[in-house]
Amino acid sequence: MVINLKQLYQGRRQFLAGVLATGLAPSPTWADAGSPAFLSAAAKPDGTYVLCGINQNLEVVFQIKLPSRGHAAVAHPTQPEAVAFARRPGTFALIIDCIDGAPKTIINAPSGRHFNGHGMYSLGAEFLFTTENDYDAGRGCIGVWDVKAGYVRIDEFDSGGIGPHDIKRLPNSDILVIANGGIDTHPDSGRIKLNIPTMWPNLTYFEHGLVIEKVTLRPEMHKNSIRHLSVNQMGAIAFGVQVQSDDTISSLAGLHSRGQEINLLEAPSDEIRKLKGYIGSITFSRDGQEIAVTSPIGGVIHVYDTAKKKLKSLTEIPDVCGIVANDFGYLITSGTGDLIKLSKNRVRMKARSTLRWDNHIIAVRDV
């Protein structure tokens, strides 16, 4: 089935405008779910998995059970609803009513596919986009799900590469950017990477399912898998990589703006080595003047000056991974159970729980 995404966007928005005009729009808000500012997946001491809502005071305001280990989540922009994605190569994404904790529905990857842990709503939240691996064909694809119809799958398109992982939307638009990590996997082989010698990551931009731009790293960096993304208010993309070789590493993060070349973020070689070739999460600061990256393997956070594209500061925190920007600076999660507010390279607040936080923490509302 071939769907004209542009016509679908226009038709759905006309429908929503009519609903709003009649005063029949849904009334629940995120305040009814305890006013969480952030969402993160975690593991409990008994070995079960949950999606948590966290407020600005680092208090866990809800815990919602997941079928298995989660990875990232995405929050509906207006309704107290979240999508929790399974860790790659998982096959489920759970849509959750965050007021009562009840699963609204579960979407399953089609036969021959698995999800890659991330997704993104369209500008008006009419559609959910999911990064997927078509593992028998060895290609990446993006699933398209109709939100108002109950998250029904209506279409898909090629991701522009192999191994799509993270996906983001440029501000105030329906332009998507995909981090195609370049790594081919198959569930029969678990998480084993099947094509390291020939992998070739890229950033691919889409509008209504059509490629509008694609950029790659230098040929000698083809084993630097582009994994995670952050977008600032101007539409610039910060990306973090995970290196699949033992070669000397000069940079593990970079910047890209549409129509320009990729710029790598620089740091002294001794500090780059502390990252252990692995970026787990990345975020712009609220004002866009900094880019922060985490390495759970290295137990370190790098903060880069966006304008100078150079390392500005670093902080060592064991098993650190999740990071998100807010007005105070950054909120950080770790696999040891810590929730940490970091500002100007100093820990301003810390809360510890028995939860072991997973890879990502996301803001309920983007700025």
N, C-alpha and C positions, 0 to 999 in steps of 0.2 A: 504494500500500500504506500502510495506516494502522497505526502501531505504538503500543501502550500503553506509554509509556516507564516509567511507574511500576512496572508489572508486570515489565518487563524488568529494571529495577534490582534488584527484590526477588529474582527468579529467579536472576540472575547471582550475587548475593551468597551465596545459599544454596549454589550450586554451588562457589564459591570456598571457602566455609567447609568443605565436604566434602573438597575437595582438600587443604586445609591439615591437616585432621584425619588424613588418611592418610599425611602426611609426603611427599607427591609434589610439593610446590610447587617451582618452579624455583629453583636454587641460585645462579646467577650474580648478582653485585651490581655496583654502580658501582665498587667497588674493583678489580674485574677489568678495568675499562676505563681504569685509570690514575688513579682517584679524581679525576675532574674536579669542580670546584666550580661551573663555569660553562660555558655553551655560547654560541657566536656564529658566525654566518656571516661569510665573508670572501672576498676576491678575491686570487688569487696573482699574482705578477709576470707569469706567462705568459698571464694572462687567463682562467684556469680558476677555478672556484668551489668552495669547501669549507665544511664544517661543522667547527668546531674545539671540542675540549674544553680547558679552561684550568683549571689548579689554583690554589691559594691563593698560590703563589709567582710567579704570572704566567707560568708555563711552559705552552706548548702541548703537551698530552699526546697528542693525536691530531688528524689532519686527514683528513676523509672527503669524497671527491669528490661534488659535486652536479651535476645535469644542466645547470643554469643558475644565475643569480644567486639567492641566498636572501634571506630577509627576517628572519623570526623563527623560533624553534624552541620546542618544548615537550619536557620530559624526563618519561619515565615515572617515577612516584613510587617504584617499588621495583625495577624491572628496568633493566639498562644498555641502555636503548633510547630513542631520540629520534625526534621527527618534525620534519623540516626543511621549512619552507614556502617556496614560490617567492614572489618579489617580485610584488606586484600589478601587472598582472592575470595572474598565472601560473595554470597549470592542474594543477600537480603538487604533491604532498606526499610526501616520501620518508621511509619508516620505516627506521631504521638500527639495526643491531646495533653498538653502540659498542665492543664487545670486539674484533671482527675487522674492523670497518669495512664489513661487507657489507650492502648494501641488503636488508632482509627483504622488503619489498614497496614498490610505489609506488601511491599512490591518485591517481586522476585525477578532476578535476571532471566532473560529468555534462555532456552536451551542452547548450549554452546557458548554461553557468555558468563562472565563474572564481573561484579562491580570492582572498582578500584579505590573505594573509600571516600570519595568526594562527590559533591553535587552542587548545583546552583539554581536558584529560582530566576525566572525571567523578570524583567523590570516591574511588571504589574502582578507578578506571582501567578500568572495564568498557567505557566508551564514549569516543570522541574526537569533539569538536564542532569544526566548521570554519566560519569566516565566509566567505560566498559572495555573489556577485552574479548574480542571474537577469537578465541584461542585456537580453534582449528584452522582458521584462515590466517592467523598471525597478524591481525590488524586491530587497530583501535577504533572504537566507535562511541558516539554520544547518543544515549537514549533520550527520547522526548516523551514526557508524561503529562497528561492533561490533569491539572490539579482540581479544577471545579467538577470534573467528571468522576472524581474519586481516585486520582492518580492512575488513570488508565494509560497504558502505553499506546501512543498514536503514531510514532515515527522514530527514525534514527538516521544518523549520517556519519560518514567517516570522520575520525578525529583529526585527520591530517598527518598521522604518524602511527607509531607502535607504542603501546603501553601508556595511554593517557592516564594521568594521575589527578592532579589538581585542576580545577576549573573555576574561573572567576568571570565576573561581568564588569565591563567598564561603566563608570558612573553615569547615571541618567541616560542609559542606552541599553539596547539589547545586543550589543557587541560582546561576544564571549571570547575569552582567551584560554587556550588549553595548553597545559604542560604535558607534552608528549615525551615521556621519559626515555623512549627508545628501546625499552627492555621487553622482550617477548617471554611470556610464561605460559604454563599449561597446568591445569589442576592435577593432572596425573603425575606431575613432577613437583607438586606443592609450590614452594616459593623459589625453586631453582630458576636461575636466569639462563635462558637457552641460546641467546644470540650475542653475547658480549663482544666477540671480535668484530661484528658488523653493525652493532647498535648505532643509532644516529638520532639523538634527541632534537626537539625543536619546540618553539612557541608558535602556535597557529591561532589566528584570529578569524572568527566567524561572525557573519550577520545573516540571520534567517537561514542557517544551515549551509551557507556558501562561504568558502574560503576567501578572505579579503586581504590577508597578509600572512607570510610565514617567514620566520627567521631561525637560523641555526648558530651554534657556537662554531669557533674555528675548527678546521678538520682535525687538528691534533688533540682537540678536547672532545672527540666524539664519544668517549666513554664516561663523560660527565652527565649523568642522567638528571635532567631537569625535573624536579619533583613538586615543589611547593611554591605558591604564588601569594603576593599581596598587591593590592591596587591602591594608589592614592587618589585624592580628589581630582587631580589633573589627568588621570587615566594612565599614569606611568605604572609599569609592572616591575616589581622586585621579585627575583626568583632565587631559590636555593637548589643546590645540586647534591647528588650523592655519587661519589666517584667509584667506578667499577674497575679500577686498575691500581697498580702499585707505582705508577709514574709520579714524578714530582708534581705537586699541586701548587698552582700559583693563586687560585681563587676558587671559592666555593659559592659565590653569590654574584648577582649582577642586576643590571637595570636595563629596561627597554621601554621606549616610547614608539608609538606607531610612526612608520616612515623613517626611522633612524636605525643606526647600528646598535648592537648590544655593547654596553659598557660593563666591564667587570669591576667588582669592588676589591680594593687592594688592602693587604695587611702584611706585616713582616712574616717571613717564612716560618719563624719559630711559633708565631701565633696561629698561622694557618694549620700547622701540624697538630695543634691542640684540638682542632675540630675533628680529627681522625677521619677526614674524608667524607663527613656525613653531616648534612643539615637536616634537622627534623622538622622545624617550623620557621616561618619568617613573617615579619610584619613591618609595615611603615609605622612610624610614630604618628600621633594624631595630626601634628602640624606638617608632616611630610618631610621634615628636615633630617630624620634619622631612619635607618633600616636596622632592625634587630633580628639576629638569627640565633638559633639554638642548636647545640649538638649534644644529644643524650649520651652518646658514646664517649665524647670528650669531657662532658660535664662542664660546659662553658657556654656563655652567651657573648656574642660579638655585637657591638653597636657601631654602625658605620655612619659617617657624615654623608648625606645624600649628595650635596653639592660637590664636595671634594672627592667623593667616592673612595674614601680611605677609612681605615679602622680608627674609631674614636675612643672606645673604651671596651673593656671586657670584664666579666664577672664569672667566677667559678661557682657552680651550683651542681651537686651530684644528680645525675639522671634527669637533668632538665630537658624538657621538650616543648610543651605547649607554651605559646606566647601570643598575647594580644595587646594592642594599644588601647589606652584610655586616657582620660584627662590627667591622671596622676603620673603617667609614664607608661609602664607595662605591667600586666598581670601575667604571672608565670606559674606553670604547674610542673610537678616532677613525679617520677615514678615512686619516690619515697613517701608521697602523701602531702607534700608541701604545696601551699598556695602562697605566693609571694608577690607583694607590690614592690616594684623596682623603679626608682626615680633617680636620675643623675648618678647612676652607677652605685646607688646605695639602697639597701633593703629598708623600706619604710614600714612594712607590715608583713607579718608572717602568720599563717594559720596552718596547723597540721591536723590531718585526719587519718583514719585507718584506711581510707581509699587510696588505691594506687592509680594515679591519673595516667590516662593514655596520651597519645601523641599530640592531640590538638585541643585548644580552647578557642572558642569563637564568640564574637560579640552578638548579642541578640539583635541589636540594631546597629547597622553600619552608619558611619558618619558620612 
